[in-house]
């Protein structure tokens, strides 16, 4: 996994912004931002009160989060950090241990499986894949893959999938908010 470039725009994802308050106020356990980068999305969720564990492999990005003033709002840190190589390290979250998982712009099949296993019943899953611009469509999962993985155990509050890349590609970008039902 390559280090993140510090975002020029520190605004959270527009997609996440639509659902941040709902997730923050209704998650029935710890909230985790997977591949958090510089914490722009976790900061928004924590602004509603709950702490959000920020997970990434980039030490500089995590150090930036550790220095944010928002961490001083409560006695306990609102944005604790965990350095983790999401592609190669063992997954640290136990089965059914997370109340919400946020994943913006970094998703693999293995990571999806790990996240699904870690969500509690009633837990929120919010995913926004990369958009498929330029050649990055090659990093995306095939059309229907994510929905197929979630269909049996999740209720979708929002789901949008769009085919991207050249016509011979099977890649798709996805935005979704789902709740685990079983």
N, C-alpha and C positions, 0 to 999 in steps of 0.2 A: 504494500500500500504506500503510495507516495504522500509526502507531506502536503498539507493544504497551503494554498496561497491565502494570505490574510484577505478577507473579502473587502472589496472596494465599498460595497454597500453592506452595512451592518444590520439592515432590516431583515426580520425573519421571513421565512417563506410565506408568500401570500396564501398558499393552500393551508399551511399550518395555522395561520392567523385566523382562518374561518372557524377552526375547531379547538383552538388552544384553551379557551376558558372552559369549555365542556370537559375536555380531557383533564385539565388541572383540577377542576372541582369534583370530578366524579371517579377518578382513578381509585381503585380499591386496593392500593398498595404502592410500592415504590415506582416512580417514573424514571425511565432510562432513555437518554438520547444517544443512540448508537451512531458512531461516526459523526460526532458533534461539531467537529471543526472548531471554530472560535466561539461557539456557544450562543450564536444569535437566536437559535430556535429554543434552546433550553432557557435562555434568559426570559423570553416571552412567557413560557409556561410558568416559570417560577415567579413571575410578576403577579400571578394570581394566588400565591401563597405556598404551594408545596415545593419541597426541594426536588431537584432533578439531577440525577447522576449523569455526568458528562463523560462518555467513553470515546476515546480516540487513540490513535497511535502517535500522533504528532505532539511531541513534548512542548514545542513553542506555543502551539494552540492551547494546550492545557494550562501552561504557565500564564497565558493571557487571561484565561477564564479565572484562574486562581487569584489574579490581581484585580478583578472587577469589583467595584464598590458595592454591587448588589450582594456580595457575600457578607457584608457587614450589617445587613438589614436585620438579621436575627442572630441570636447567640449561636445557633447551629448554622453551618454553611448552607445556603440555598443551592449552590452549584458545586457539590463535591465532584472531584475528577478521578478517573481511572484510566491509566495508560494501558492500552491493550492492542496488540496486533490482531485485528478482527479477521484477517485472512488465515493466520497461522497458529495463533495461540489457542489453548483450550478455552471453551466458553465458560465464564465464571458464574453464570446465573442458574440456580436450580430450577427444576420443573415447578411451574406454578408459583413462581416467586415475584413476578412483576405485575403491577397494576396497570401500567401503560408502557409501551415502547414506541419511540419516535425514531424514524429512520428516513433521513432526507439525503438523497444523492449518492448513496453507496449501498448496493445490495447485491448479494450473491445467493445462489441456491442454498449453500450451506448456512449462510447467515440467516436466511429466511427460516430454515428448519429450526435453528437454535432459538430464534426469537419466538416462534410459535410455541415451542415447548416450554418456554419460560413464562408465558402469560397465564395469569390466573383466569378462572372462569369469570366473565364480566369485565376482563381487562381490555383495554384499548390498544389497537395497533394502527398507527398512522404511518403510511409509506408514501413517499414521493420519489420516484426514481429520477435519474438524469433524463434530460429531454430528448436525447438522441440526435444532438446537433453534431455536424461534422462526422467524424469517424467514431465518436463515442457510442453510437448505436451498438457497436460490437461488444460492449460491456453489459448490455441489457439482456434480460431473460426473454425466452420466446413468448409469443402471443399466447394468452390463456394460461400460462404456467402459474402465475401468482394466484389468479382467481381459482384455478383448479386445486391448488394447495389449501386454500382457505374455505372453499365452499362447504365442506362437510362440518366444520367446527366454528364458523364465524358468521355473524350477521353483518351485512354491509350497511353502513350509514351513508357511505359515498363510495362510488367506484367508477373510475374513468380510465379506459385503456385506449392507447393510440398507437397504431403501427408506425414505425419509424425506419429510416434507412432506405436503401435501394429496394426495388421490387422483389428481388430474390432473397432479401433478408426476412427473417421471421421475428425480428426484435420488436418490442413494444415498450413504450413508456407507460407508467401506471401512477395514478394518484388514488389512494384509498384511505378510508377510515372504517375500521371494522371492530366489532366487539366479539370476544370469545364467548361462545355459548356452551361448549362442552369440551 
